[in-house]
Amino acid sequence: MSLGLAAMVMAGSVFLSRFMGLIRDKVISYYHGAGGEADIYFTSFVVPDFINYLLAGGYFSITLIPMLAGCFARDEDSAWRLFSAVFWWVIIISLVFTSLAALLADPLAQLIGPGYTPELQTRLAFFLRIILPAQVFFLPGACLTAILYIRRQFMIPALTPLVYNGAIILGGLFLADKGMEGLCWGVLAGAFLGSFVLPLWAVWRGGLRLGLHFRHSLLPRLVLLALPLMLGQSLVALDEQFARIFGSISGEGAVSLLNYARRIMQVPVGVVAQAAGVASYPFLAALAASGERDKFDSSLNQALINTVLVALPLSLWMLVSAEPIMRLIFQQGHFTAGAASQSGVLLAIMLVGVSVWAVQQVVGRAFYAHQDTFTPALAGTGATLAALPVYWFGAKIFGAAGVAVAGLWGVLLYAGALCLIWRKRFGGNALSGLGARAGGSLMACLPACAAAYAAMSGVGRFWPELSLWGAACKIGTGGLAFALVYLLLCLAFAPALCAPLRAFATRARKRLPM
């Protein structure tokens, strides 16, 4: 599978996953709005997610892929022994951590929800004990997914989050009378079916040789590579958890509002940035392993520029449309017009950083392709420590908006540090032209944003301000105005800015049956 096709598959997967995530949050907002029950549900993920990050679950396949790929190329028997040792140790360690966290659920609930009442903290501990065992399926599943990536089989990893989110939605609907408890059971079922059973079945179909091995000569090196990811907790991993922890001291509903806004912000981040990072990584790792420096720089530069040129206009159009987007998606049931307005402000703040998230995703994986996990971990930890005081004072003084600004500040620091370190260590070829292209796109985006805002204001005269139909028409009209002005300006003054869109259209046309 080519890099472009892999990126398209992963982008489609992330889009569908985000869409199902929106349906999940829509179910939550409809039945529970932005209140205490929804707040503690979102907060109940802090400890399980932290365990996942501590064990490098989110990035485990990044450290495992290049080592396993090289091992398979040299000696297939040795590679399967390495995989088996990693697989069993991951299960053992995740069982230990999750069991310990379940025993300490009550004091942990007080730690991660300092602003909640004792009654809410007790229910939070109950939710924790349901969700925690899911980590026992996530981490071994990451090992199996690494095998699929090595085989360049992207379809099953693309389906994994869809099964996971689908199980959560079904759990919430079938057990709606139990409050948020049904979604917690859905998390556990989704982790088992989507993150473990599905990749296990796919790997087994292609040939799985899992033995009872616990030792391998490369295992210590793998641990050393993963150790920086385990000890260095970056803001990219912890921003969502900080929003939940510090949001609990920002007043009732703040955690839920931040989560709903962040969910929408993660759509362009996931569809554009995350998909580009995941899809480009196996190709960058292969080029780094073969020592093809010029091709590596060229591929990284292309991935960065194309990602930013898509992320920037998409996120700025969404920024202008933030309030009607939140109103259209969430304003029903217990989610009020006031909540939609508040979450729209939070979304606008978060969308400012989408392009920065995109750069971080791609450059971070460029370091991983060189088997350097220490540098991103160190830079991420530094950015996190620098952002912590901003989170605290932001939450205390400005509430949920202060928490959103703190997250933006942290990711700016992180992405900036990664780019500076990369330029110093590897030169500027991979970053060449990125600033100029982004600046040119921004100059075209500003008039497009003004046109979108004017079009949306005109539509607002014909519908009541809080109408859902009015919100839909605002989004559609604003989007058309933005796209028309942006494309005309690019074609007239900077045709190269349209290259990613033209390339995508060309690939799609070639694949269409004649």
C-alpha positions in Angstrom: 0.0 0.0 0.0 1.4 3.4 -1.0 1.9 6.3 1.4 -0.9 8.3 -0.2 -3.4 5.4 -0.1 -2.4 4.5 3.5 -3.0 8.2 4.5 -6.4 8.1 2.8 -7.3 4.9 4.6 -6.2 6.2 8.0 -7.9 9.6 7.4 -11.1 7.8 6.5 -10.8 5.7 9.6 -10.1 8.6 11.9 -13.0 10.6 10.4 -15.5 7.7 11.0 -14.1 7.2 14.4 -14.4 10.9 15.3 -17.9 10.8 13.8 -18.9 7.9 16.1 -17.2 9.7 19.0 -19.5 12.6 18.2 -22.5 10.3 18.3 -21.3 8.9 21.6 -21.0 12.4 23.0 -24.3 13.4 21.5 -26.0 10.6 23.5 -24.2 11.8 26.6 -25.1 15.5 26.1 -28.7 14.7 25.2 -29.4 12.6 28.3 -27.0 14.3 30.8 -26.1 17.7 29.3 -23.1 19.5 31.0 -23.6 18.4 34.6 -22.1 16.4 37.4 -22.8 12.9 36.0 -21.3 13.7 32.7 -18.3 15.4 34.4 -17.4 12.4 36.4 -17.7 10.1 33.4 -15.2 12.1 31.5 -12.9 12.4 34.5 -13.0 8.6 35.1 -10.7 8.2 32.1 -7.9 10.1 33.7 -6.4 7.2 35.7 -6.8 4.5 32.9 -5.4 6.9 30.3 -2.5 7.8 32.5 -1.7 4.1 33.0 -1.8 3.7 29.2 0.6 6.6 28.7 2.8 5.4 31.5 3.2 2.1 29.8 3.7 3.9 26.5 0.5 2.3 25.2 -0.3 5.2 22.8 3.1 5.1 21.2 4.1 1.5 21.9 3.8 0.4 18.3 6.1 3.2 17.3 9.0 1.7 19.4 8.1 -1.8 18.4 7.6 -1.5 14.7 11.2 -0.6 13.6 12.7 -3.2 15.9 10.3 -6.0 14.8 10.6 -5.0 11.2 14.4 -5.3 11.3 14.2 -8.5 13.2 11.7 -10.1 10.7 14.1 -9.1 7.9 17.0 -10.9 9.5 15.4 -13.9 11.3 11.7 -14.6 11.4 12.0 -17.1 14.3 13.8 -14.5 16.4 11.2 -11.9 15.6 8.4 -14.1 16.8 10.2 -14.8 20.0 10.7 -11.1 20.6 7.0 -10.4 19.9 6.0 -13.2 22.3 8.2 -11.9 25.1 6.8 -8.3 24.6 3.2 -9.5 24.4 3.3 -11.5 27.7 5.2 -8.9 29.6 2.8 -6.2 28.5 -0.2 -8.3 29.8 1.5 -9.0 33.1 2.5 -5.4 33.8 -0.9 -4.0 32.7 -2.6 -6.4 35.1 -0.4 -5.3 38.0 -1.1 -1.6 37.3 -4.8 -1.8 36.8 -5.3 -4.1 39.8 -3.4 -1.7 42.0 -5.4 1.3 40.7 -8.7 -0.5 41.3 -7.7 -1.1 44.9 -6.9 2.6 45.3 -9.9 3.9 43.3 -11.3 5.9 46.2 -8.3 8.0 47.0 -7.5 8.4 43.3 -11.0 9.7 42.7 -10.3 12.5 45.3 -7.0 13.2 43.6 -8.3 13.6 40.0 -11.6 15.3 41.0 -10.6 17.8 43.7 -13.6 20.0 42.9 -16.3 17.3 43.1 -18.5 16.7 46.1 -17.9 13.5 48.2 -21.0 11.9 46.6 -19.6 12.5 43.1 -16.2 11.3 44.1 -17.7 8.0 45.3 -19.5 7.5 42.0 -16.3 8.4 40.2 -14.4 5.6 42.0 -17.2 3.2 40.9 -16.7 4.2 37.3 -13.0 3.8 37.6 -13.3 0.2 38.7 -15.3 -0.6 35.6 -13.1 1.2 33.1 -9.7 0.2 34.4 -9.6 -3.4 33.2 -9.9 -2.1 29.6 -6.1 -1.4 29.7 -5.4 -5.1 29.9 -6.8 -5.3 26.3 -5.5 -2.0 24.9 -1.8 -2.7 25.5 -1.6 -6.3 24.0 -3.7 -5.0 21.2 -1.1 -2.4 20.4 1.5 -5.2 20.0 -0.8 -7.0 17.6 -1.5 -3.8 15.7 2.3 -3.3 15.3 2.4 -6.6 13.3 -0.4 -5.4 11.1 1.5 -2.1 10.4 4.6 -4.0 9.5 2.6 -6.0 7.1 1.2 -2.7 5.8 -2.3 -3.9 6.6 -4.1 -0.7 7.6 -7.7 -1.8 7.2 -8.1 -3.7 10.5 -6.4 -0.9 12.6 -8.7 1.5 10.8 -11.7 -0.6 12.0 -10.5 -0.9 15.6 -11.7 2.5 16.9 -15.1 2.1 15.1 -15.8 -1.1 17.0 -14.6 0.5 20.3 -16.9 3.6 19.9 -19.8 1.5 18.7 -19.7 -0.6 21.9 -19.7 2.5 24.0 -22.7 3.9 22.2 -24.6 0.6 22.5 -23.8 0.4 26.2 -25.1 3.9 26.8 -28.3 3.3 24.9 -29.2 -0.2 26.4 -28.3 0.9 29.9 -29.6 4.5 29.8 -31.6 4.0 33.0 -28.3 3.5 34.9 -26.9 6.9 34.0 -23.4 6.9 32.7 -22.7 3.4 34.0 -23.8 1.9 30.7 -21.1 3.8 28.8 -18.5 2.5 31.2 -19.4 -1.1 30.5 -19.4 -0.2 26.8 -15.8 1.0 27.2 -14.8 -2.4 28.6 -16.6 -4.3 25.9 -15.2 -2.1 23.1 -11.6 -2.5 24.4 -12.0 -6.3 24.4 -13.7 -6.6 21.0 -12.2 -3.8 19.0 -8.7 -3.3 20.5 -7.9 -6.9 21.2 -10.1 -9.6 19.5 -10.2 -7.8 16.1 -6.4 -7.4 15.6 -5.8 -10.8 17.2 -8.0 -12.3 14.5 -6.3 -10.4 11.7 -2.8 -11.3 12.8 -3.8 -15.0 13.3 -5.3 -15.1 9.7 -2.0 -13.9 8.3 0.1 -16.2 10.5 0.7 -15.9 14.2 3.4 -17.7 16.1 2.9 -16.8 19.7 5.0 -18.8 22.1 5.5 -18.8 25.8 8.7 -16.7 25.7 9.8 -14.1 28.3 13.4 -13.4 27.2 15.0 -12.0 24.1 18.3 -10.3 23.5 16.6 -7.2 22.0 14.1 -6.9 24.9 16.4 -4.6 27.0 16.9 -2.3 24.0 13.1 -2.1 23.4 12.6 -1.1 27.0 15.3 1.6 26.7 13.5 3.0 23.6 10.2 2.9 25.3 11.4 4.3 28.7 11.5 8.0 27.6 7.9 7.6 26.4 7.0 6.0 29.7 8.7 8.6 31.9 8.3 11.7 29.7 4.7 12.6 29.7 4.0 15.1 26.9 1.2 17.6 26.8 -0.2 15.9 23.7 -1.0 12.9 25.8 -2.0 14.8 29.0 -3.8 17.8 27.7 -7.2 16.0 27.8 -6.4 14.7 31.4 -5.4 18.2 32.5 -8.7 19.6 31.1 -10.6 17.1 33.3 -8.6 17.6 36.4 -8.4 21.4 36.3 -11.8 21.6 34.8 -13.2 20.1 38.0 -12.2 23.2 39.9 -13.7 25.5 37.3 -17.3 24.8 38.3 -20.0 22.3 37.5 -20.2 21.4 33.8 -16.7 22.7 32.9 -15.3 19.3 32.3 -18.1 18.3 30.1 -18.0 21.6 28.1 -14.3 21.2 27.6 -14.7 17.6 26.5 -17.4 18.4 24.0 -15.4 21.2 22.5 -12.2 19.2 22.4 -14.1 16.4 20.7 -14.9 18.7 17.8 -11.4 20.1 17.7 -10.0 16.6 17.5 -11.8 16.0 14.2 -9.5 18.0 12.0 -6.5 17.0 14.2 -7.3 13.4 13.8 -8.4 13.4 10.1 -5.5 15.5 8.9 -2.7 15.5 11.5 -3.0 12.1 13.1 -3.7 10.3 9.9 -0.7 11.9 8.2 1.5 11.0 11.1 0.4 7.4 11.4 0.5 6.8 7.7 3.9 8.4 7.1 5.6 6.7 9.9 6.3 3.2 8.4 7.7 4.9 5.2 9.9 7.3 7.2 11.1 4.5 9.4 12.1 2.4 6.3 13.9 5.4 4.8 15.7 6.1 8.1 16.7 2.5 8.4 18.2 2.4 4.9 20.1 5.6 5.4 18.4 7.5 2.5 18.7 10.9 4.0 17.6 13.0 1.0 14.5 10.9 0.4 13.7 11.0 4.1 13.9 14.8 4.2 11.9 15.1 1.0 9.2 12.8 2.3 9.0 14.5 5.6 8.9 18.0 4.0 6.1 16.9 1.7 4.1 15.4 4.6 4.5 18.5 6.7 3.5 21.0 4.0 0.6 19.0 2.7 -0.7 18.4 6.3 -0.5 22.1 7.2 -2.0 23.3 3.9 -5.1 21.2 4.7 -5.2 21.7 8.4 -4.9 25.5 8.4 -7.9 26.5 6.2 -10.1 23.7 7.6 -9.4 24.8 11.2 -9.9 28.5 10.5 -13.2 27.9 8.8 -14.3 25.8 11.8 -13.2 28.6 14.1 -15.5 31.1 12.4 -18.3 28.5 12.6 -17.6 27.3 16.1 -20.8 28.4 17.8 -23.2 27.1 15.2 -21.2 23.9 15.0 -21.6 23.2 18.7 -25.3 24.3 18.6 -26.1 22.0 15.6 -24.4 19.0 17.1 -25.2 19.2 20.8 -28.1 21.6 21.5 -30.9 19.1 22.2 -32.3 17.4 25.3 -30.4 18.5 28.4 -27.8 20.4 26.5 -29.0 24.0 26.5 -28.4 27.0 24.2 -26.3 28.5 26.9 -24.1 25.4 27.0 -23.7 25.5 23.2 -22.6 29.1 23.4 -20.0 28.5 26.1 -18.6 25.4 24.4 -18.4 27.4 21.1 -16.0 29.8 22.7 -13.9 26.9 24.0 -13.9 25.3 20.6 -12.7 28.6 18.9 -9.8 28.8 21.3 -8.8 25.2 20.7 -9.0 25.4 16.9 -6.2 28.0 16.8 -3.8 25.3 17.6 -4.8 22.6 15.0 -2.0 23.4 12.6 0.5 23.3 15.4 -0.9 19.9 16.5 -0.4 18.8 12.8 3.3 19.8 12.8 3.9 18.1 16.2 2.3 14.8 15.0 4.5 14.6 11.9 7.8 15.9 13.3 7.4 13.8 16.4 7.2 10.6 14.3 10.2 11.7 12.3 12.2 11.5 15.5 10.7 8.1 16.2 11.6 6.9 12.7 15.3 7.5 13.8 14.5 5.4 16.9 14.9 8.6 19.0 12.2 8.5 21.7 14.2 10.5 24.2 14.1 13.9 22.4 10.3 14.1 21.9 9.7 12.9 25.5 12.1 15.5 26.9 10.6 18.3 24.8 7.1 17.2 25.7 7.9 16.9 29.4 9.4 20.4 29.4 6.3 21.8 27.6 4.0 20.1 30.1 5.9 21.5 33.1 5.8 25.0 31.6 2.1 24.7 30.9 1.1 23.4 34.4 1.0 26.8 36.1 -1.0 28.2 33.2 -3.5 25.5 33.7 -3.8 26.2 37.4 -4.1 30.0 37.2 -6.2 29.8 34.1 -8.7 27.5 35.8 -8.8 29.6 38.9 -9.1 33.0 37.2 -10.8 32.4 33.8 -12.5 29.0 34.4 -12.9 26.6 31.4 -11.6 29.2 28.9 -8.3 29.5 30.9 -7.9 25.7 30.7 -8.4 25.8 26.9 -5.8 28.6 26.6 -3.3 26.6 28.7 -3.7 23.6 26.3 -3.0 25.9 23.3 0.1 27.4 25.0 1.5 24.0 25.8 1.2 22.5 22.3 2.8 25.7 20.9 5.8 25.2 23.1 6.0 21.5 22.3 5.8 21.8 18.5 8.2 24.8 18.5 10.8 22.9 20.6 10.6 19.8 18.3 11.2 21.9 15.2 14.1 23.8 16.7 15.8 20.6 17.8 15.2 19.0 14.5 16.7 21.9 12.6 19.7 22.0 14.8 20.4 18.3 14.6 19.4 17.4 11.0 19.4 20.7 9.2 16.5 22.7 7.7 15.8 20.7 4.5 12.8 18.9 6.0 11.3 22.1 7.2 12.2 24.2 4.1 9.3 26.2 2.8 6.9 25.3 5.6 6.7 28.7 7.1 6.3 30.4 3.7 3.5 28.0 2.6 1.7 28.3 5.9 2.0 32.1 5.8 0.6 32.2 2.3 -2.2 30.0 3.3 -3.0 32.2 6.3 -3.1 35.3 4.1 -5.7 33.6 1.9 -7.6 32.3 4.9 -8.1 35.8 6.5 -10.3 37.2 3.7 -12.0 33.8 3.4 -12.9 34.0 7.2 -14.3 37.5 6.7 -16.4 36.3 3.8 -17.6 33.3 5.8 -18.5 35.6 8.7 -20.4 38.0 6.5 -22.3 35.2 4.8 -23.2 33.6 8.2 -24.4 37.0 9.5 -26.7 37.4 6.5 -28.2 34.0 7.0 -28.8 34.8 10.7 -31.3 37.4 9.7 -33.7 34.8 8.3 -33.7 32.3 11.2 -34.1 32.6 14.9 -30.7 32.9 16.6 -31.0 29.6 18.4 -32.6 27.6 15.6 -30.9 24.3 14.6 -31.8 24.9 11.0 -30.3 28.3 11.2 -27.1 26.8 12.6 -27.0 24.3 9.7 -27.5 27.0 7.1 -24.9 29.2 8.7 -22.3 26.4 8.6 -23.1 25.5 5.0 -23.2 29.1 3.7 -20.1 30.1 5.6 -18.3 27.0 4.3 -19.2 27.8 0.7 -18.1 31.4 1.1 -14.9 30.4 2.7 -14.0 27.8 0.1 -14.8 30.1 -2.8 -12.7 33.0 -1.6 -9.9 30.8 -0.4 -9.6 28.8 -3.7 -9.9 31.9 -5.9 -7.1 33.7 -3.9 -4.9 30.7 -4.0 -5.4 30.1 -7.8 -4.8 33.7 -8.5 -1.7 34.4 -6.3 -0.3 31.1 -5.0 -1.4 28.0 -7.1 1.0 25.8 -5.1 -1.2 26.1 -2.1 -3.8 24.1 -4.0 -1.4 21.3 -4.9 -2.4 18.9 -2.0 -6.1 19.2 -3.1 -5.3 18.7 -6.7 -3.1 15.6 -5.9 -5.9 14.2 -3.8 -8.5 14.8 -6.6 -6.1 13.2 -9.2 -5.6 10.1 -7.1 -9.3 9.7 -6.5 -10.1 10.1 -10.3 -7.6 7.5 -11.3 -9.1 5.0 -8.9 -12.7 5.5 -10.1 -13.9 2.8 -12.5 -14.3 4.0 -16.0 
